[in-house]
Amino acid sequence: MPQTTNSITPNKLTVPDLISVGVFTALYFVLVTVATFTCALLSGVGNIVLPALAALISGSVYMLLAAKLQKFGGITIMGLVMGLFFFVSGHFVLSFATNIVCGLLADLIAARGKFRSKKLLLVSYVVFSYGLTGPILPLWFMKDAYIANLTARGKDAAYIDTLFAPINNGSFVAAMAAILVCAVLGGLFGQRMMKKHFEKAGIVA
């Protein structure tokens, strides 16, 4: 008797699954890089708007990964890889921890709807997008350590003053709110772009 294929694939990630995760992680990384270069043109506020811009343009990649994989672990791995990249690039360990925590929580949220609920996938994407706050949170919460790190890397006082000029309680609230809004918009756009893939994968509202 031939085996029937379950509409929800087995929980364990296979080698092809891992390859897919690698491809989508690379695509996500490219979009984050594009956002980084774009924000570099915004003197002073570029760093703090980076997570929001990345969230706005990366929704399609995230949603396509979720639709194609439909297994727990892929989103977590993507967060892990991004965290490792930031960490080895000289950012504080907070950048690694934030990506891991947000990636894991995002995976759990998507899994709660068996990767078939558009609403939970959207919430999952919003949570995942906050992982990119890891590199910028020290601007508000580890100022002295951040300045010491910049000084050790040869940055002058003018650069440091420009970097910290917009850092205050108001800019923190604005940055976090911008991520929320942009992640929702980016996620909804991604879902709309991936409509055919969602239909094939059995993903519903």
Secondary structure, DSSP 8 states (H G I E B T S, - for coil): ------SS--SS--HHHHHHHHHHHHHHHHHHHHHHHHHTTSTTTHHHHHHHHHHHH-HHHHHHHHHHH-STTHHHHHHHHHHHHHHHTT--HHHHHHHHHHHHHHHHHHHHTTT-BHHHHHHHHHHHHGGGGTTTHHHHH-HHHHHHHHHHTT--HHHHHHHHTT-SHHHHHHHHHHHHHHHHHHHHHHHHHTHHHHHHHT-B-
